[in-house]
Amino acid sequence: MSGAPRARAFLLGCAVLVSCGPAGDDPLPSAVLPGLDRLAVEGPGDLLGKRVGLITNHTGRTIGGRSAAAALLEAGVEVTLLFGPEHGVSGSAAAGEEVASGRDPETGLPVVSLYGERRSPDGTSLAGLDALVFDIQDIGVRYYTYISTLRNALVAANRAGIEFWVLDRPNPNGGDRVEGPMLDPEFRSFVGTDRLPLLHGMTVGELARLFAAREGAAVRVVPVKGLTRGTRWGETQLPWRPPSPNIPTLESALVYPGFGLFEGVILSEGRGTETPFEVVGAPWVDAGAWISELGGGAALPGVRFTETRFTPRPVPAAPSPRFADQPSSGLRVEITDLTVFRPVRTGLMAIEAVRRAHPGDFGWRASGERYWLDLLLGTDRLRRGIDAGVPVDDLMASEDAAVAEFLEERSPHLLYPDR
């Protein structure tokens, strides 16, 4: 796909007047301004006079808290229709729960669900639009489905002959951390939309440029002001708005690339607790034996494991958590140094270790005729390797060449300088 015609990518490059915040908004406290805030400050430019469909959710807000739909309408943009991804425009639906179309209570605009009967805008919903705009906060992990919606919408817009815009936002997992494995084409799914490493180190705007190049399509990106590849979320001074119900904190977003993989094994990934993905375990786990198999974590820099007990409970974010109401033992995951923390390697080594500690109880979770872990990883190579006793480090090293090719392919589509 890297040989497809390269997309035409247009960037808005005008200066940002940080001193004159948008009317009715809070003062802008940050030198890092997402694309939506740039439009609110600078003006909507080429979006004026166009009938616009907006793909957004509860994270598509200005720094001061106005929704993207309200901010664009106030700026004079003719937003006529909203589209909602997984979890809906409100962001409240549970993971995997189908979302119905309806009407936005704030603006009164109709809402077309892209996580129900359809996963992509169709010709009927795009009819009469001049542009489709995407403004959603992603977290930088391939199996997080917002980027699947991004790619589907970009393809649909270009087929319909309408403009596709992305209002960019920072990647909480940063732009300088990339880990495989790469997705194999035969494992493409809605949790694996395209050939990317699991931790890809790109913003949604950069991904849109890459997807557009592969598809021979066009995209317009409003970049984030003041962002570098090494910028950490805490340095942005932006408010944290949970991107989905089970990513309540920045810490959960940072461990998710590795410990979201526990959805693929018969353990709890912490859903139904206050700290999903930061605790993992099961009723039958001996946490001490597990940590011992991990060598106390000494071979895993940037992370600390401690024994913990927790009881998953049904909650709106997780109506049916694994081992609901069953006291469980396991690990609490704490990042101690993000610069050296490798979440995918760490998560796989934790899975490998609990498999050794509990060979009789451990199992892989099936998804139809496939294993869920394979869909999350985008390949069955690592699961088969773990079953065969191949060390995780060797399995990860076997991905290095493919990741290096990806880094070369993504290079012309990057928007932000190194620190």
SULQUI-V838619 format. One record per residue. N is the residue number from 1. RES is the residue in one small letter. OMEGA is omega in radians with two decimals (* if undefined). Layout:
BEGIN
n:res:omega
N:RES:OMEGA
N:RES:OMEGA
END
This chain:
BEGIN
n:res:omega
1:m:-3.12
2:s:3.13
3:g:3.13
4:a:3.12
5:p:-3.09
6:r:-3.07
7:a:2.92
8:r:-3.12
9:a:-3.07
10:f:-3.13
11:l:3.01
12:l:-3.01
13:g:-3.09
14:c:-3.10
15:a:3.13
16:v:-3.13
17:l:-3.02
18:v:-3.04
19:s:-3.07
20:c:-3.11
21:g:-3.11
22:p:-3.09
23:a:3.10
24:g:-3.11
25:d:3.04
26:d:3.03
27:p:-3.14
28:l:-3.02
29:p:-2.94
30:s:3.00
31:a:3.08
32:v:-3.09
33:l:3.04
34:p:-3.08
35:g:3.13
36:l:3.14
37:d:3.08
38:r:3.11
39:l:-3.14
40:a:-3.13
41:v:-3.01
42:e:-3.00
43:g:-3.00
44:p:3.04
45:g:-3.01
46:d:3.07
47:l:3.11
48:l:3.12
49:g:3.13
50:k:2.99
51:r:-2.90
52:v:2.89
53:g:-3.03
54:l:3.04
55:i:-3.00
56:t:3.00
57:n:-3.06
58:h:3.14
59:t:3.12
60:g:-3.09
61:r:3.00
62:t:3.09
63:i:-3.14
64:g:3.01
65:g:3.09
66:r:3.12
67:s:3.12
68:a:-3.14
69:a:-3.13
70:a:-3.12
71:a:-3.14
72:l:3.10
73:l:3.12
74:e:3.13
75:a:3.10
76:g:3.12
77:v:-3.11
78:e:3.07
79:v:-3.06
80:t:-3.00
81:l:3.06
82:l:3.04
83:f:-3.13
84:g:3.13
85:p:2.99
86:e:-3.08
87:h:3.06
88:g:3.10
89:v:3.14
90:s:-3.11
91:g:-3.01
92:s:-3.11
93:a:-3.12
94:a:3.13
95:a:3.10
96:g:-3.13
97:e:3.11
98:e:-3.08
99:v:-3.13
100:a:2.98
101:s:-3.11
102:g:-3.12
103:r:-3.13
104:d:-3.08
105:p:-3.11
106:e:-3.05
107:t:-3.05
108:g:-3.11
109:l:3.03
110:p:-3.14
111:v:3.04
112:v:3.12
113:s:3.00
114:l:3.06
115:y:3.10
116:g:3.11
117:e:3.14
118:r:3.06
119:r:-3.11
120:s:3.06
121:p:3.11
122:d:-3.07
123:g:-3.14
124:t:-3.11
125:s:-3.13
126:l:-3.10
127:a:3.12
128:g:3.11
129:l:3.03
130:d:-3.10
131:a:3.04
132:l:-3.05
133:v:-3.14
134:f:3.05
135:d:3.13
136:i:3.07
137:q:3.09
138:d:3.10
139:i:2.98
140:g:-3.10
141:v:-3.01
142:r:-3.06
143:y:3.00
144:y:-2.78
145:t:3.14
146:y:-3.13
147:i:3.00
148:s:3.06
149:t:3.10
150:l:-3.08
151:r:3.13
152:n:-3.11
153:a:3.10
154:l:-3.14
155:v:-3.12
156:a:-3.14
157:a:-3.11
158:n:3.06
159:r:-3.13
160:a:3.11
161:g:3.10
162:i:-3.12
163:e:3.03
164:f:-3.12
165:w:2.99
166:v:2.99
167:l:-2.91
168:d:3.10
169:r:3.13
170:p:3.02
171:n:-3.12
172:p:3.11
173:n:3.00
174:g:-3.13
175:g:-3.08
176:d:3.14
177:r:-3.12
178:v:3.07
179:e:3.01
180:g:0.20
181:p:3.00
182:m:3.10
183:l:2.99
184:d:-3.07
185:p:-3.10
186:e:3.10
187:f:3.10
188:r:-3.13
189:s:3.13
190:f:2.99
191:v:3.09
192:g:-2.93
193:t:-3.06
194:d:-3.06
195:r:3.14
196:l:2.91
197:p:3.14
198:l:3.04
199:l:-2.89
200:h:3.07
201:g:-3.13
202:m:2.98
203:t:3.11
204:v:3.08
205:g:3.11
206:e:3.10
207:l:3.13
208:a:3.10
209:r:3.10
210:l:3.13
211:f:-3.14
212:a:3.12
213:a:-3.14
214:r:-3.08
215:e:-3.04
216:g:-3.05
217:a:-3.14
218:a:3.10
219:v:3.02
220:r:-3.09
221:v:2.96
222:v:-3.01
223:p:3.02
224:v:3.07
225:k:3.01
226:g:-3.10
227:l:2.97
228:t:-3.14
229:r:-3.11
230:g:-3.13
231:t:3.05
232:r:-3.07
233:w:-3.12
234:g:3.12
235:e:-3.10
236:t:-3.05
237:q:3.09
238:l:3.09
239:p:3.07
240:w:3.04
241:r:-3.07
242:p:-3.08
243:p:3.08
244:s:-2.99
245:p:-3.10
246:n:2.97
247:i:-3.01
248:p:-3.03
249:t:3.03
250:l:-3.13
251:e:3.13
252:s:3.09
253:a:-3.08
254:l:3.11
255:v:-3.04
256:y:-3.14
257:p:3.14
258:g:-3.01
259:f:2.86
260:g:3.11
261:l:3.10
262:f:2.97
263:e:-3.10
264:g:3.11
265:v:-3.05
266:i:2.99
267:l:3.01
268:s:3.05
269:e:3.08
270:g:3.04
271:r:-3.08
272:g:3.00
273:t:3.11
274:e:-3.08
275:t:3.11
276:p:3.13
277:f:3.02
278:e:2.99
279:v:3.10
280:v:-3.14
281:g:-3.12
282:a:3.12
283:p:-3.06
284:w:-3.06
285:v:2.91
286:d:-3.02
287:a:3.12
288:g:3.11
289:a:3.13
290:w:3.13
291:i:3.10
292:s:3.11
293:e:3.09
294:l:-3.10
295:g:-3.09
296:g:-3.12
297:g:-3.07
298:a:-3.11
299:a:-3.09
300:l:-3.09
301:p:3.03
302:g:-3.09
303:v:3.08
304:r:3.06
305:f:3.02
306:t:3.09
307:e:3.13
308:t:3.00
309:r:-3.14
310:f:3.12
311:t:3.09
312:p:3.12
313:r:3.03
314:p:3.11
315:v:-3.14
316:p:3.14
317:a:-3.12
318:a:-3.05
319:p:-3.10
320:s:-3.11
321:p:3.09
322:r:-3.11
323:f:-3.12
324:a:3.08
325:d:3.10
326:q:3.08
327:p:-3.05
328:s:3.05
329:s:3.12
330:g:-3.05
331:l:2.88
332:r:-3.06
333:v:-3.14
334:e:3.09
335:i:3.13
336:t:3.14
337:d:-3.06
338:l:-3.07
339:t:-3.13
340:v:-3.14
341:f:3.08
342:r:-2.95
343:p:-3.09
344:v:3.09
345:r:-3.10
346:t:3.13
347:g:3.13
348:l:3.12
349:m:3.07
350:a:3.08
351:i:3.12
352:e:-3.09
353:a:3.14
354:v:3.05
355:r:3.10
356:r:-3.09
357:a:-3.06
358:h:-3.07
359:p:-3.11
360:g:-3.09
361:d:-3.07
362:f:3.03
363:g:3.08
364:w:-3.14
365:r:-3.13
366:a:3.02
367:s:-3.02
368:g:3.14
369:e:-3.12
370:r:3.03
371:y:-3.11
372:w:3.13
373:l:-3.13
374:d:3.11
375:l:3.11
376:l:-3.13
377:l:-3.10
378:g:-3.12
379:t:3.03
380:d:-3.06
381:r:-3.04
382:l:3.10
383:r:3.13
384:r:3.11
385:g:3.10
386:i:3.10
387:d:-3.12
388:a:3.12
389:g:3.10
390:v:-3.13
391:p:-3.13
392:v:-3.13
393:d:3.10
394:d:3.12
395:l:3.13
396:m:3.14
397:a:-3.14
398:s:3.12
399:e:-2.97
400:d:-3.08
401:a:3.14
402:a:3.10
403:v:3.11
404:a:3.08
405:e:3.11
406:f:-3.13
407:l:3.09
408:e:-3.14
409:e:-3.06
410:r:-2.97
411:s:-3.09
412:p:-3.09
413:h:3.14
414:l:-3.06
415:l:-2.95
416:y:-3.08
417:p:2.97
418:d:-3.11
419:r:*
END
